[in-house]
Each structure stands twice: as C-alpha cells, then as structure tokens.
C-alpha cells in the first residue's frame, strides 16, 4: 500500500485559547515523550505546537487519522471525543497545501507574521532529532520553508507594520532612512511608547533620552533603553538635539505647541523632526504638522496606517495563495514519482547486473585479461543498457502525469522486464 | 572604427534595456532588475565615454552635430546619476535619469548629420568652457530635479498621512532625497555661474557689450538669479525639504524652456543650434 500525508490539528479559528492550552503538545515533543510514535502504519511524524495551533503531521499507509487522534488524546490524558469537535483533518495534497500555507503565514492570526516559520523549523529540528521524519516529511518541510521564502520575496504579504509601534518605526525610516545618527526623546511612559522606543533602539538609533514627570521612573526607563534621563521641566532645552519625539503623558493640555516647535526648528537649522503622539488627550498641538520639515502622527493616524497595512496584506494573500498552489502542483508531481521509484531502481539494477554478467562471460570466452578490452566492453554494455532503458523509463515517468494509469504502467514494466521474479 | 551611427544605436539599445529593466525593477519591486538597470546604465555611460574619447563625432561629415550635443547632455546626466549612486549608494536618481537619456539618444540618432556650425562671428575660445560648464550643470540639475520631484511626492504622502502603496515603499527616505537635492544643487550652481559668466565675457568680446538683450541671454540671467536664490538659501539660510525641492523643479523647468522653446523658436544668437 502507498504512503500518504495526513494532518490533524486545531488552531485559533477552530478552538479557543482554553482548548488550545488543554491540547497543546509543546511538552510532549521530546524524544522520551514523543506523542506520535512511528509504529505500525505511521511511518513518519512531526508535531507543531504553538500558542495559536497544535498540528500533527504524519505520513503512513491507510487512514491513520484515527491513530493520530488517539495518540494525541492519550498524550493529553483526554478522550478522543473531547478533541474531535475542534479538529480539522487534511489528507494528501490538501495537507501539503495546509503545511505550505502555515509556513507562509497565510493561516496565521496576524497574516504574514514571521514567527511561525521559525516555530516550524524548530518543530522539524525536534522531529529530525527524534528520527521520526523520513523521505516524505523531510521533502515536505524543506519545500515548505522554500515556499515561505518565495512568498515573502515575491509578495508583500509580510511587508508593512501591523502594530502601532512598528508603524511608527516604519514611518521614522521613511523620513530619516538610516537610523544610526538619530536621537529619540521619550516623553512620559506608556506601554506603546516604550515598545516603539524598543523597536527604534533595535533599528540602531544613536541614543534614547527619557523625560518623565517622576524623574526616578525616567531613570528606570533610561536604564532599560541604555539611554539617559533628562528633567521633564527642561524638555524644551533638549528638543533641538533630538530627531524623533514619542510622547505619552497623562497631561490634559498639549505639552508641545506649534510656536515652540518653530523655535526648535530654527535652532536645528530646519533638520526634520518626527513627533509620535500616543497620548490621549494629545500631548502635541496638531498644528505642529503644518510646519515644514515637521511630521506629526497621533494614535489615530498610526492606527489608520496599521489598518491600511492589514488590508494591503490581505490583498497580497491572493497572490501568495497562487504561489502556494503552484508549489503544491510541483510537490504532487514529486509525490507521484515516489510510486515509480522502486520500479526504476529495480529496472536499472537488473540492467546493470545483466551487463556485468555478459561482460564477464564474453571475456571468459575470449580468454583475455586485457584491462583495456574489459573497459571497452563495460562501456559498450553500459551504453547499450542505458539506451535500451531510455524508452521504458520515459514510459514510466510519463505515466506520472496521468495518475489514473500509473499503476497499470508500473505493472506493465514489471511484467515485461520480469522485475518481480527476476533475481 | 565603428561608425557614430552604429555606436549611437548600440548605446541606445543599452539605455533602452537599462530603462526597461529599471522601470520593471521599480514597478515589480525586484532588486535584481533594479541592479541590472543600474549596471546597464553604467555600461551605456562607459560606452559613450569611449565614443567621446575616440572622437567619433569628429568623423561626422559636418563637424559637431545637433545629435552630438544631445548625446553630450545625456552623458552629463548619466555622470550626475552615477556620482550620486557611488557617493550616496542610492541608484534611484540614475534609474529615473536613464529613460531621459534614452530619449536624448533617440532624438540624437536622426540628427547625427545635422551640422551645428558656429557662425564665424561667434567663433571663440570660450565656446568649450561655456558649453561644458552649462551642460555639466544641467546634468547635475537633472538629478536634483528628479530627487526634488520624488521628495515632493513622498513627503506629501507622509505629511498628509496617505498610504504609501506598492513600489513607493522602496523609494529612498525623504531625508536622503533632500540630501541628494542639496548636493547636486550646490555643485550645479557654480558650474552654471561659470557657464553664464563665460557667455557674458564671450558676448562682450564679440558684440562689445555683455548684455545685448538677446532672449536667451535674458532668460539665462533670470534663471541664474532664481538659481542663486535657491543656492544662497540652501547654503546660508539652511533651506531644507519642500521649499528647495519646489525651487529646483522651477529652475529645471525654466532651463528646459530655455533649451526647447527659446533655442528652437525665438530669434536668438543661439538659433545656430537649429542646424
């Protein structure tokens, strides 16, 4: 019986977080507690368990989904009936399509997020270390990694920020380009502002200054960002020396006004400034955006950018799915060749054996031990065998494109060349 | 030796391929095609430099032709693009300039035999200095114009918080475009000044007066004054961003008007370039 690919799993669409927690297999993936043993009809297996999905991928003979579910339930000390309502099952090319989609982040909660590929690679490394992957899953996983790379390079499904903090950093890059020579001033403290500062730091900004009404809190933050705290009261003194200003104070009134910024800009010789106002009520007078070389984005502007980016990613997902479909078709062609592989090996092996026997018999009849003659005869015999095999091999491979006649073609070749009884 | 027509056709093909590759690379967001466009443009520049060094245009039956002038201008534009690419590692202005150079080459092909003969009364040693300085200034100004135009578009989108779709996301940061504009404007103005001054001295030698009221002369001085305002404010008043970009577009547009309209339609001493 031929091997097929099966995938059983649940994800953020089919199960809530409590269910995903209940059936997670993250701690069952070590060699000692492998949840899906490769025994009986299951030949190869791999487990992907992340916060948003738990998936069991296997290659085996016959319908092995029942056994996969049993193993999963038993690993989590649950009944099969508890898992079944949340589970989806894919088989053959649908399973391949699903794996490619997951690796390309087309099935993720945040479309195009990059973490899933790393998680899949880690799951594959674990399975490979446990020696539960073989010809089919090795090929499938390697292919899924290259499909993910193709999707990322050929489409914009993973481009553009889909979080407010990343959107702010992307905008800063569009204004300043290289961030290395630029300084950031963080005014006030807030989760989103701190996150934006962290991303800016990761993008190589020169220094982060922190101004907080509570100076001690400012010093804590400055330490966190390897920057320095400046007195909140002297904010205006530090504005000329910074390029990016992130504000998130609880002030009921704007703390930076257009008039202040005009004066700052003169001191900066008109070098551009980027204000990111995450506070509600806003910390920066909206008129600031009307000044030349000054750019102001408030929380609503950033949210709008994020929403547009998400919509853009959705548009790109269609193109990404086309790539996945192309790659599934290519993988299907490879899978089909797996059926003819044993026959090809047997055919070529038989030819080589016969050629070797005939060369030995001819040399014996000639009574010659001339090395040159032996070499010439071997070359001739090999060449003859290769030429004779060319048409049957093409006949076999051509059969791969027509799945319905594959078995009959294999059977015909095996009978013609007596491959099943020939020894 | 390869004929001027064959060399021009070869360069036209290279610039066409560079333009196609560059435009395809930008619109399809393919780095490989963009890089190919840059390399083909550099190859076209090298080919043209070789043409100039070997003096192909001297083999033209009637001396330096209208086509040769057009090609010389394309050479300076490419030079400006290559300098920006090498110094600031930014190929976008060169990619934008390639189609313009392709057009200049395409226009030059049927005019290779159209002789531009300087009237005997205008023969002067200032000729090479005047043309060389103005053409090199114009080459740099073209790059400044593309950088300025791109800056105005991108900055407008950032300022008005409009989405940056598709290939616009791959364009250089606006600060870099402003820097390109600043460097090219600051290098271009002194060359333009040299071109204008050499023209004025030449006019005094030939006509006895530096300013004769010739339309081309008046236009050149007007451009020089506007260009001077831009140069002064860039250098002394720290003009940055939108304002200098707009002024660059204005100066370039006036230069274009001066070359295309005044040289070809109006009654001027420069009418000899009509051939």
Interface residues (C-beta under 8 A of the other chain):
Chain A: X156 X159 X160 X171 X173 X174 X175 X176 X177 X178 X269 X270 X271 X272 X289 X292 X293 X295 X297 X301 X304 X305 X308 X312
Chain B: X29 X154 X158 X159 X161 X163 X164 X165 X166 X169 X172 X173 X174 X175 X176 X178 X238 X239 X240 X241 X242 X243
